[in-house]
């Protein structure tokens, strides 16, 4: 660590951030969690606020490359896309289900099993997405509803509304990265903090950030499996993202984004 950084007062913040990544006193903290206090558990996922749109969850025709070794070899962060190509609803549904779909619910709505791991099966995320070019869907902002499709052959979403000045707002949401606006969809992960805090108290946020990485990797593998490109995005404008997704920025806030589309040849 350079002395210049220490002298600028950044070292103290870096030291705090390093401690945030560590796993000290985990079980001691859990003894005082709201779960241990027998307080009510938060819902596994948010319910619908708008009319529900259902998409078939038959993915037999969307996976072009299912060999795991091939996926490891071809997965790359892509930033040059063909803006003219249209994503199908089945391709969108596969992206949503393979990252946050619910395969099974354990206990009396205690835990959900999904294609991605999560500490304590808390899965503190919600998936929103901006549509620019998906067959049969109006451009705008949508929300995935994983609880609606448990035990069915459907993927459920809701249309939250149009996004005026779409390209400008999307670019603004990802801190000025213009290439993102050319993809047919941009997925945003929000964190519903108390869903994890209920179990892990003050250590829940560290666990949640690990979990976000699992979701991002599945997004990229799923895109690669369909012959598409993707790029996970950590540089975003917190205020703008929360605003366009309709989040309060406190109990629920944006933590990640991923652009998915067709790589320009």
C-alpha positions in Angstrom: 0.0 0.0 0.0 1.5 3.3 -1.0 2.1 6.1 1.5 0.3 8.5 -0.7 -2.9 6.6 -0.4 -2.6 6.4 3.3 -1.9 10.1 3.5 -5.0 10.9 1.5 -7.1 9.3 4.1 -8.2 6.5 1.8 -6.5 3.8 3.8 -9.0 4.0 6.7 -11.9 3.3 4.2 -10.0 0.5 2.5 -9.3 -1.1 5.9 -13.1 -1.0 6.6 -13.8 -2.5 3.3 -11.3 -5.3 3.9 -12.9 -6.1 7.2 -16.3 -6.2 5.4 -15.0 -9.0 3.3 -13.9 -11.1 6.3 -15.9 -13.7 8.2 -15.2 -12.9 11.9 -17.7 -13.9 14.6 -20.3 -15.2 12.2 -22.1 -17.5 14.5 -21.9 -15.1 17.4 -23.7 -12.5 15.3 -26.3 -15.0 14.1 -27.3 -15.7 17.8 -28.8 -12.2 17.8 -30.5 -12.3 14.4 -34.2 -11.8 14.0 -34.6 -15.4 13.0 -33.2 -16.5 16.4 -35.6 -14.0 18.1 -38.5 -15.8 16.3 -39.5 -12.7 14.5 -41.6 -13.2 11.3 -39.7 -14.2 8.2 -39.9 -11.9 5.2 -41.5 -13.2 2.0 -39.3 -15.3 -0.3 -40.0 -13.0 -3.2 -42.0 -9.9 -4.1 -45.5 -10.4 -5.5 -47.0 -8.9 -8.6 -48.2 -5.3 -8.6 -49.3 -5.2 -12.2 -51.0 -7.7 -14.6 -49.0 -10.9 -15.0 -47.6 -11.9 -18.3 -46.7 -15.6 -18.8 -44.1 -17.1 -21.1 -43.6 -20.7 -21.9 -40.8 -22.3 -19.9 -40.0 -24.9 -22.6 -36.4 -24.2 -23.3 -35.7 -27.1 -25.6 -35.2 -24.8 -28.6 -33.2 -22.0 -27.0 -30.0 -23.7 -25.9 -27.5 -23.9 -28.7 -24.5 -25.0 -26.7 -25.0 -27.1 -23.6 -21.5 -28.5 -23.1 -20.1 -27.2 -19.9 -16.5 -27.2 -21.1 -17.5 -25.3 -24.2 -19.3 -22.7 -22.1 -16.2 -22.1 -19.9 -14.2 -21.6 -23.1 -16.5 -19.2 -24.9 -17.9 -17.1 -22.1 -16.5 -13.5 -22.5 -17.6 -10.0 -21.5 -18.9 -8.6 -24.8 -19.5 -4.9 -25.5 -20.2 -4.7 -29.2 -23.8 -5.8 -30.1 -26.0 -6.1 -33.2 -28.8 -3.6 -32.3 -31.1 -4.9 -35.0 -31.5 -8.5 -33.7 -34.6 -9.4 -31.7 -34.5 -11.6 -28.6 -37.3 -14.2 -28.4 -39.5 -14.5 -25.4 -38.2 -18.0 -24.8 -34.6 -16.7 -24.7 -35.6 -14.1 -22.2 -37.5 -16.7 -20.1 -34.4 -18.9 -20.0 -32.3 -16.0 -18.8 -34.7 -15.3 -16.0 -35.4 -18.8 -14.9 -31.7 -19.9 -15.0 -30.7 -17.1 -12.7 -33.6 -16.7 -10.2 -36.2 -19.3 -11.0 -37.7 -21.3 -8.1 -37.4 -25.0 -8.5 -38.8 -26.0 -5.1 -40.0 -24.4 -1.9 -39.0 -26.1 1.4 -41.0 -25.9 4.6 -43.8 -23.5 5.0 -42.4 -21.0 2.6 -39.2 -21.0 4.6 -36.7 -21.5 1.8 -36.6 -21.6 -2.0 -34.2 -23.7 -4.1 -33.0 -22.1 -7.3 -30.4 -22.7 -10.1 -28.0 -20.5 -8.1 -26.7 -21.0 -4.6 -27.5 -18.5 -1.8 -26.4 -18.4 1.8 -29.1 -19.9 4.0 -31.3 -20.1 0.8 -32.3 -16.5 1.4 -32.0 -15.3 -2.2 -32.3 -11.6 -1.3 -32.6 -10.5 -4.9 -35.3 -9.4 -7.3 -34.8 -9.3 -11.1 -35.9 -6.3 -13.1 -35.1 -5.8 -16.8 -35.3 -3.1 -19.4 -36.7 -4.3 -22.7 -35.6 -2.6 -26.0 -36.1 -5.4 -28.5 -37.9 -8.6 -27.4 -40.6 -10.2 -29.6 -44.1 -9.5 -28.4 -43.1 -7.3 -25.5 -43.6 -3.5 -25.3 -40.4 -1.6 -24.6 -40.0 -0.6 -21.0 -39.3 -1.9 -17.5 -40.4 -5.3 -16.3 -40.2 -7.4 -13.1 -39.7 -11.2 -12.9 -42.1 -13.1 -10.6 -40.5 -16.4 -9.8 -43.1 -17.5 -7.2 -45.8 -17.5 -9.9 -44.2 -20.3 -11.9 -43.3 -22.8 -9.2 -44.4 -26.3 -10.4 -45.6 -25.0 -13.8 -44.2 -24.8 -17.3 -44.4 -21.0 -17.3 -42.3 -18.0 -16.5 -44.2 -15.0 -15.2 -43.3 -11.3 -15.5 -45.1 -8.0 -15.0 -44.8 -4.8 -17.1 -44.1 -1.9 -14.8 -44.2 0.8 -17.4 -42.6 2.5 -20.3 -39.2 4.2 -20.0 -39.3 7.5 -21.8 -36.1 8.5 -23.6 -35.0 4.8 -23.3 -31.5 5.0 -24.7 -30.6 8.1 -22.8 -31.9 6.7 -19.5 -30.3 3.3 -19.9 -26.9 4.9 -20.6 -27.4 7.1 -17.6 -28.2 4.1 -15.4 -24.9 2.4 -16.3 -22.7 5.4 -15.7 -22.5 6.6 -19.3 -21.6 3.2 -21.0 -23.3 3.8 -24.4 -22.8 0.3 -25.7 -25.4 -1.0 -23.2 -28.3 0.7 -24.9 -27.8 -1.5 -28.1 -28.7 -4.8 -26.3 -32.3 -6.1 -26.5 -32.4 -6.4 -22.7 -30.6 -5.1 -19.6 -31.1 -7.1 -16.4 -30.9 -5.4 -13.0 -30.6 -7.1 -9.7 -32.0 -5.4 -6.7 -31.4 -6.5 -3.1 -34.3 -6.7 -0.6 -32.0 -6.3 2.3 -34.1 -7.7 5.2 -34.6 -11.0 3.4 -31.0 -11.7 4.3 -30.7 -9.6 7.4 -33.5 -11.6 9.1 -31.1 -14.6 9.2 -27.6 -13.1 9.1 -28.0 -9.7 10.8 -25.0 -7.3 10.2 -23.1 -10.0 8.3 -25.8 -10.5 5.7 -24.5 -7.9 3.3 -21.2 -9.7 2.8 -23.1 -12.9 2.1 -25.4 -11.2 -0.3 -22.6 -9.8 -2.4 -21.1 -13.3 -2.8 -24.5 -14.5 -3.9 -24.8 -11.7 -6.5 -21.6 -13.1 -8.1 -23.3 -16.5 -8.4 -26.3 -14.9 -10.2 -24.0 -13.0 -12.6 -22.1 -16.1 -13.6 -25.3 -17.9 -14.4 -26.5 -15.0 -16.5 -23.3 -15.1 -18.5 -23.3 -18.9 -18.9 -27.0 -18.9 -20.0 -26.3 -16.2 -22.6 -23.3 -18.2 -23.9 -25.4 -21.4 -24.0 -27.9 -19.6 -26.3 -25.1 -18.3 -28.6 -25.4 -14.8 -27.2 -23.1 -12.4 -25.5 -23.3 -10.6 -22.2 -21.4 -8.3 -19.8 -22.0 -8.0 -16.1 -21.9 -4.4 -14.9 -20.7 -3.1 -11.5 -20.4 0.6 -12.6 -23.9 2.0 -12.4 -25.6 5.1 -11.2 -27.4 4.1 -8.0 -29.9 6.9 -7.9 -30.9 6.5 -11.6 -31.2 2.7 -11.4 -33.3 2.9 -8.3 -35.5 5.5 -9.8 -36.2 3.8 -13.1 -36.9 0.5 -11.3 -39.2 2.2 -8.8 -37.1 1.2 -5.7 -37.0 3.2 -2.5 -33.2 2.9 -2.3 -33.3 1.8 1.4 -35.3 -1.4 1.9 -34.6 -2.3 -1.7 -31.8 -1.0 -4.0 -29.9 -1.9 -7.1 -26.7 -3.9 -6.7 -25.8 -5.3 -10.2 -26.7 -5.1 -13.9 -26.1 -7.3 -16.9 -26.5 -6.5 -20.6 -27.4 -9.4 -22.9 -27.7 -9.5 -26.6 -26.3 -10.7 -30.0 -22.6 -10.1 -30.5 -21.9 -8.1 -33.7 -20.0 -10.2 -36.2 
